[in-house]
Amino acid sequence: MKSSYDWPAAAEPPALELGEIHLWRVKVPDEGNVPTDWLGFLTAEERDRVARKRIPVDARRTLTSRACLRLLLGMYVGRSPEQIALEATPEGKPILRGQGEPDRIEFNVSHSAEWVILGFSRGPALGLDVECHRELEFDDLVTGFFSPIERKAWASLPLTNRCEAFFAAWTRKEAYLKALGVGLAKSLDSFSVSLGAGSSGKLVWCADHPRAPQTWHFVSIDPAPGYAGALALDYSSKTLRTFSFHAPGG
């Protein structure tokens, strides 16, 4: 896959070609710097979701992810943010309502700490996950959620590499579930990913889809120092382009 990782600033997207992936990063604005029109882009349900966040930065992060999704989707399909109507598949994956198959836009969103990452493609399914590095009970999480293959690989890692390796694997696993659109209906230990950090990763094994490792792969995404991210893609995706979103009013 051809790729670009310099995250150039852009206020609107270029044309999204078939087989192309666009990734956007957006920094959660500080208090007092949130564009005044963002809240108006949201549905009543989404505004209520923002209002229920008790910690201000959590509310701003949720608002950023929902408003920028509507802004960018609107630019891709030629609608205003307020005209973007979302619905969910029976499995719960968000989709854009009323799209025909030839023009279908796939999208996915993830956020952690200061950054929101949004991904778009025309056709191929994709899944995204991003995590800020932090101290966790890594051994407990690996024991509770990783597959036997992953647990064996984990046990062989030097202690100094384990934080980076954990987040590389965790984001790949979450991204794969999001690409499939199944959420936690599929157990995290029913498939295995490579643990090594780097520019790419592999789907090693999948219990219910033995051929999945031949059709899916991962691209590691680093939106900023101290973060890990993964993009899950099928092999029909040809080009990845990355941007930093300078939202109107931002």
N, C-alpha and C positions, 0 to 999 in steps of 0.2 A: 504494500500500500504506500503510495506517495503521501508525504505528510509535511506539515509546516507547524512548528511549535513556538513561534516567536510572539504569538498573541498580539498582533497589531491592533491598534484602536480603530473602531469603526462604529458609525452611528446607524448604519443600516446594512443588511446583508446583500452580497452579490447573488446572482442567480444560482439556485441550487440544482445542479445537474444530476441526472440519473446515475446512481452508484457513488455519489459524493456525500461525504459527511461534513457538516459544519458544527464545530464546537465553539461555544461562547462562554467566557468567564465574566462575571459581574461581581465587583466588590460590594459587600453590604454597606450602605452609606452610614456615616455617623449620625447620631441624633442631631436633629436640626438641619441635616442636609438631604433628607428624603424628599424627592420631588413631590410637590403638592398634589399633582394629578394622579399619582399612582393608585391611591385608594379607590378612586373613581372608576378604574378599569376593572375592578373585581366584582364578582357577584356578591349578593347579600350573604350567601353561605361562606364565601371566602373572606369577606370582611369580618364576619363573626369569628372565623378561625383565627384571624390576626388579633382580634380584640381579646380572645381567651388566653393569649400568651401573657404570662405574668411577668416574664423577664423582658425588658425593652428590646435587647438585641435579638431575642428569639422572634419577637413580633416583626422587627425590621427585616430579619432574614426571610421569614415567611412571606411578607409583603413583597420583598425584592424578587423572590422566586416566582410568585404568581403574576406580578405586574410585568416583569421582563419576559416571561413566557408568552403572555398575551401580546405584548408589543412586538416581539420577534415573529411569532406565528402570524400576526396580522400583516407584517411586512412581507412575509413569504407568500401569503395567499391573497394579498391585496384587500385586506379589511382593516377597519379600525380595531383597536384593542377591545372596545366594548362589544364589538360584533363577534368576537371569538366565542363560540359555543363548544364546550367540552362535554364529553360523556365518557362512560367507562365500558369496557368489554365485560362479558359475564365473569371474567376472572379478576376484574378490577383495574385493568390497565387503562390509563387515560388516553383518549383519542379525540381527534377533531371531528365534530359532528358534521355530517352532510358532505363528506368528501367522496368523489368518484375514484375508482381504483387507479386510473392513469396518473392522476395528480395527487395521490395520497402522500401526505407528509407524516413521517414517523418522527416522534420526539420523545425525549426523556430529560428529566431534571434531577439534580442532586445538589445538596448543599451541606456545608460543615463550617463552623466557626465564621470566618470573614468572607467566605467565597461561595458563590452560586455558580454551578456549571450547567449549561443547557446544550443539548445535542439535537440535531435535526438531520433527517435524510429524506430523500425522495424514493421511497420503495423499501430498501432493506431495513429490517428490524435492527434496533440498537438498544443497548442498556448502558446506563452510566451510574457510577458511584464514586464519591469523593469523601475522604476522611482526613481530618487534621490529626497529625501524629500526637499521641498523648499516652500517658502511662495507664495501662489496664492490667487486669489479671489474665495475661496472655495464656498461660498454661491452662487455666480453667476454661477459657473460651475455646481453645483448641480441643481440649478433651470433650467438651460438651457439644461442639458444633462441626468439627472437621471430620473428614472421612479417615478411615484407617490408613490409606495411602498418604494423606496429608500429615497425619499424626506421626507417621514413621519419618517423613521428610523433616518435620519440625524437630524431632528428637535429635537429628544429626546436625542441626544448625548451631554454630557458635552463639553464645549468649549475646555478643555484641551485635549480631545481625538480626536478632529476633523481632525487634520492634518494626524495622523496615519490612521484613519478610511477612510479618503478620498482616500489616495493613495492605501490602501488595496482594496477598491472597484473599483477604476479606473483601476488598473492593472488587476483585475479579468475581468472587462468588456472588456478591450482591448484584453486580452489573449483569451477570448471566441470568439470574432470576428475573431481573427487570426487563431484559431483552425478550425473554420467553413470555412475560406478562402473567406469570403464575404466582408471584409473591411467595409467601412462606407456605403455600400449598405444596411446594416441592421442598423436601428436607435439604438442609445445607450439607448433610453428610451423604446425600445420594449421588454426589458427583465430586470430582477432584480437579483442582487447578494447580498449576505450578506455583511454588512459593518464592522463587527467586525474583528480586526486584530488578527492574530493567525496562527497556523500551517496549517489550512485548511479553506476552505470557501465553500459556497453553491450557486448553481444556484437556485434561489427561484421561478422564474416565467419567462416564455417565451411566448410571444403573439402568434407567428406562429408555435411553437412546444410545445404544452402543456406537453408532456412527457419528454422534455429535462431535467428537474431537476432530473429525475430518471436515466438518462444516462450520465450526465456530472457532474464533480466536479472540485474543485480547490485545489492546493497545494501552500501554501505561500512559497516564495523563498526569502531569505535574503542574497544577495551576499556580503554585507559589511554593517557596521553600517551606518545608515542614508539613507538606500535604502529600497524600497519595491518592491517585485516582485511576480508574480503569474504565475502558470502553469495550463492551462486548459486541462483536460484529460477526455476521456471516461473511463468507468469502466472496460474495458478490460486490462488496464495497471496495472501491478502487482508490479513492482519494480522500484524505482528511485535511481540512483547513481549520485553523484556530483563530479566534478573534477575541478582543476585549470590547465589551459592549459599552459605548458611551450613549446611554439612553437619552432621548429627548427630554429636556428638563433636568437631567442628571448633572 
